[in-house]
Structure formats: structure tokens, C-alpha cells
């Protein structure tokens, strides 16, 4: 007699974890999407702040000063 080496199938096998993995991946993607949106908003705010500072700083820029000096009469 030769014994079969195959294991008999169990009736109560564990359910696959694919549903849990899918849910986890969905939550991960939602988190990354929200994170990317937050970073984009922060970058937009930083750019807006930088533009405001640049607008104030242009009042005494080198180009502006040179153009004013070129319009002035310089005598020795």
C-alpha cells in the first residue's frame, strides 16, 4: 500500500487577506492624496508670501537705482 502524500483539504480554511489589503491600500492612497494636496496648498501660500516680499523689495532694487541715477545730471 502506498500512502498518499497530499494533505487533505481542510473545510475551515482561513479567508484570504486580499480584502484587508485592498482596504489598507485604499486608505494609504487617500492619505497620500490628502498629503499631496496639503503640500500643494502650503507651497502656494509660501509662493504668495515670497511674491509679496519681492514686491516690497523692488522699491530699492539695483535696476531701479541705476535707472534713477541715469536720469540725474552728474557734475564734477
TADA-V373756 format. One record per pair of residues at least 12 apart in sequence whose C-alpha atoms are under 6 Angstrom apart, sorted by the first residue. I is the first residue (numbers start at 1). J is the second residue. Records with the same first field share a line. If there is no record, write none. Layout:
BEGIN
I->J  J
END
This chain:
BEGIN
none
END
